[in-house]
Amino acid sequence: MQAIILKLIDQLNSSVFLLFGILLVAFWALYKLGGVVKMFDIFQQKNKDLDTHVHSIKETLATIKATTDLLYQVHVATIKAHSPISLTDKGIKIASELKLSDKVGSHWEQIKNEISKRSPANPYDVQVVSMDMSRDCFEKFFSDEEKNVIKLYAYQTGQNLLEIYPIVGVLIRDAYLKEKGFTLAAVDQHNPKK
């Protein structure tokens, strides 16, 4: 076998070996280039995922900024800021005129399930969760008709919806605490700032 290979090598000139070598280098380069292209595709997919997350973060930050700005500008006249948070006379009037207790009551099972998903450990956590989810409650659980009534009232009275959401949060907190057998005073027992 070795004699046959040596005889073939003697008959072939060096240009065939050079061409064969060039072909091997070309195949190797194409193989490596394919790996680079594959890495680029993976990078593009990760970049798309990252763009989605960044966009979501931007939206959340914009909402937080708008809410914070409004709270500083308006100083929310519908709730008292001391703990436990309570409604002002204006908040009580709005809650009564809009029948917000009835609206919360008509969606109570959904609201209660949403609070339970967030696993509040104590009455103070219930207050925090209730205030956080008050806007979600409006968006997710209230019917279009209920939303329109609230929006029309806000428009006609010159209120901002961001002043009405906390009223819903207070009503949710009160109903949940009552159902669990807690008093409002229990909120302060677990307030980390006190």
N, C-alpha and C positions, 0 to 999 in steps of 0.2 A: 504494500500500500504506500509506503514511504517513497519507493522508487517511482511510482506513478505520479505522486504529487510533485516530486523534484523534476520530473520530465516536463510536467505542465508548466512549472515555474520557469524552466529554461526556455520554453517555447513562447511564453507571454512576454511582451516587452514591458518596460517600466511605466508606460503611459496608462496601461490597463489598471495597474495597481494604484496609480495616482487617481484615476477616475473612480475606482472602487472606494478609495479612501475619502474622496470628496463626497461621494454618495453617503457613506457612513456618517461623516460630519454633518451633512445636510439633514439626514434622518434624526440624528441626535439633537440638532438645533430645533427642528420642528417639534420634537417631543418636549423639549424644555419650553418652547414658546407656547405650546398647548397648556402646560402647567401655569404659565403666567396669565394666560387668558382665563383659565379657570379661577385663579386667585382674584382676578379683576372682577369676574362675575360675582363671586362671593362678597367681595368688597362692595359692589353696587347694591346687592341685596341688604347687606348690613347698613349701608348708607340710607336706603329707603326706610328701613325699620327705625333708624335713628331719627330721620326727618319726621316720621309719624309721631314719635315720642316727643320730639321738640315742639311740634305743632300743638300737641295736646297740652304740654306744659305752658306754652305761650297763651293758649286760650284760658287755662286755669288762672294764670297770673293776671291776665287782663280782667277777668271776673273779680278776682280778689282786689285788684287795684281800684276798679270801679266801685266796688262795695265799700272799701275803706275810704275812698275819697268822699263818697256820698255820706257815710257815717260821720266823717269829720265836718262836712259842710252842713248837714242837716241836724246833727246831734240827736238823731232819732227821737222825736217827740212822743212816740207812742209807747215806749217802755222806759222804766226806771233802771238805771244801770247798776244799782247796788244789788248785792246778792242776798237772797234769791231775786232774780229778775222779776219785776212785776209790771203790770200795765199802768200807764198814766191815765188820767181822766180822758184824754183824747183817745188813747188806745182802747179803753173800755167802751167809749162811744162808737168807735169804728167797728169793734168786735160785735157790738149790739146791732148796729145798723146793717152790717153785712151778714149777720147771723153766722159768724165764723165758728162758733161752738157746734152748731148744727152741721155745718159743712165738715168739720173735723170728725164729728160723731158718725156721719154717714159713710166715712171712709176709714173708720177706726181700726178694723181688723188689718187692713193693708198697712196702715201707719204703725200699728203695734208690731206687726211682723218685721217691718223695716227697722224699728228701734231694736228689737231683739237680735236682729242680724248683726248689729253694731256692738252688741254685748256690753252695755253699760254696767259697771261694777258697783255703782252706788248712786244715790240721788243727785249728787253734783254732776256725775257723768251723764245722767239722764237729761239734766238741764242743758249740758253742752251739746249732746247729740240732738236734742229737740230743736235747739236754735240752729244747729248746722243743717238739719234736714228740713227746716220750714220752707225754704224755697223749693227743694225737691218735692215736698209734699204738694205744693201748689202746682208744679209742673207735671208730676207723675200721676197724682191721684185725683185731683179735682177735675170734674168734667169741663168740656169746652164752655158749656153754658155758665157754670160756676165761675170759671176764669173770666169770662166776658163781663159778668155782673161786677166782679171785683175790679177789673180794669176800668170799666165805665165809671164806677164809683170813684176810683182814684183820679180819673180824668176830670170828673165833674167837681170834685172837692179840692183839686190841686195837690193831691197826695202823690207820693212816689211809691211804687209797689215795694221798694226796699224798706219802706216804713211799715208796710202791712205784713210782710213776711214774719218779722219778729213776734207780732201778735199771735200768729198761727203757732209759732214755736212755743210761746208761753202756754197757750191752750193745750198743745200736745203734751208738754211737760206736766202740767197740772193733772190732766186726765190719766197719764201713765203712772204718776206717783200715787194718785188716789187709788187706781186699780191695784197697785202693788202694796198698798197699805202704808205709805210714807206720808209725812207731813212736809210742808214747804220748809219748815225749820231744819229738817234733815239735810237739806241741800248745803247749808252752811257748815254742818258737822264734817263734811268731806271736802270743803273748799280748800285747795292747797294754798291759797293766798291768805287764809285766816289762821 
